[in-house]
Amino acid sequence: MIFDINVWVVLVAGLSAVIIGFVWYAPMVFGTAWMRTIGLTPESMEGSKKTIPMMAFTGFVSAVVLAWVMAHFAIVWGAITLGSALELGFWVWLGFMVPALLAPVLWERKSITYFAINAGYWLVTALVIATIVTLWS
């Protein structure tokens, strides 16, 4: 089955995930708390400044893949309204992302705060991506 997916919409949806991430993980939002949960300090992050562009690009590419898949799901789901887009985003988050995000809490002894911050980011991101690919396609 081949779907006609608007590549520009997928790219914008992918970019939205990067923008949300920059805001979500900013020190004034959840960045400081997130760093504390994984044992990082601003000083320890200094050495990784050179890799931030590559990390952002890799995050963008993975978000584009998510948006591409979400666009296909939106077509199969029959999402055409804001409500159906938000419903799609929520179920994708709950069914695919939450179980994957729980693994570090269960097996790597990450805190529930770590889970909540990351799960919140992915919930907002899934809702925004689902909305973009549904309403703008």
C-alpha positions in Angstrom: 0.0 0.0 0.0 1.5 3.3 -1.1 0.5 6.6 0.5 1.0 10.1 -0.8 2.9 11.8 2.0 3.9 15.4 1.8 7.7 15.5 2.5 7.7 19.1 3.5 5.1 18.4 6.2 7.2 15.5 7.5 10.3 17.7 7.6 8.4 20.5 9.5 7.0 17.9 11.9 10.5 16.6 12.5 11.9 20.1 13.0 9.1 20.7 15.6 10.4 17.8 17.7 13.9 19.4 17.8 12.4 22.8 18.7 10.3 21.2 21.5 13.4 19.4 22.7 15.5 22.5 22.9 12.8 24.2 24.9 11.8 21.2 27.1 15.4 20.4 28.0 16.5 24.0 28.5 17.8 24.7 32.0 14.9 27.0 32.8 12.3 24.3 31.9 13.3 20.7 32.7 17.0 20.6 31.7 18.4 21.2 35.2 16.2 18.5 36.7 16.8 16.1 33.9 20.6 16.6 34.2 20.4 16.0 38.0 18.5 12.7 37.4 21.3 11.3 35.3 24.2 12.8 37.3 25.3 15.5 34.9 26.5 18.9 35.8 26.9 22.0 33.5 30.7 21.5 33.9 30.5 17.9 32.7 28.5 19.0 29.7 31.2 21.5 28.5 33.1 18.7 26.8 30.1 17.7 24.7 29.5 21.1 23.2 31.3 20.0 20.0 28.9 17.1 19.5 25.7 19.1 20.0 25.2 19.8 16.3 25.6 16.2 15.4 23.2 15.1 18.2 20.7 17.7 17.1 20.9 16.5 13.5 20.6 12.9 14.6 17.6 13.8 16.7 16.1 15.6 13.7 16.6 12.6 11.4 14.9 10.3 14.0 12.1 12.8 14.4 11.6 12.8 10.6 11.3 9.0 10.7 8.7 9.3 13.5 6.8 12.0 11.5 6.9 9.8 8.4 5.5 6.8 10.3 3.0 9.0 12.1 1.8 10.4 8.7 1.2 6.8 7.5 -0.6 6.0 10.8 -2.8 9.1 10.4 -3.9 7.9 6.9 -4.7 4.4 8.2 -6.3 5.8 11.3 -8.4 8.1 9.2 -7.3 11.2 11.2 -8.6 14.4 9.6 -9.5 16.6 12.6 -7.6 18.0 15.5 -9.3 15.6 17.9 -8.4 12.6 15.8 -4.8 13.8 15.5 -4.5 14.3 19.2 -6.1 10.9 19.8 -3.6 9.3 17.4 -0.6 11.1 19.0 -1.8 10.0 22.5 -2.2 6.3 21.5 1.2 6.2 19.7 2.8 7.7 22.8 1.0 5.4 25.2 1.5 2.2 23.2 5.0 2.7 21.7 6.9 5.3 23.6 5.8 4.8 27.2 6.8 1.1 27.3 10.2 1.9 25.8 10.7 4.8 28.2 9.9 2.6 31.2 12.8 0.2 30.4 15.5 2.5 31.9 13.4 2.9 35.0 12.9 -0.8 35.5 16.3 -2.2 34.4 18.8 0.7 34.6 17.5 2.1 37.9 16.7 5.5 36.5 14.3 7.6 38.6 10.6 8.2 38.0 11.5 11.8 37.6 13.7 10.9 34.7 10.8 8.9 33.2 8.3 11.7 33.8 10.5 14.4 32.1 11.2 12.2 29.1 7.7 10.9 28.8 6.3 14.4 29.0 8.6 15.5 26.2 7.5 12.5 24.0 3.8 13.1 24.8 4.0 16.7 23.7 6.1 15.8 20.7 3.8 13.0 19.6 0.8 15.3 19.9 2.4 18.0 17.9 3.7 15.7 15.2 0.4 14.0 14.9 -1.3 17.4 14.6 1.0 18.6 11.9 0.9 15.6 9.7 -2.9 15.3 10.1 -4.0 18.9 9.6 -1.3 20.0 7.2 -1.3 17.1 4.8 
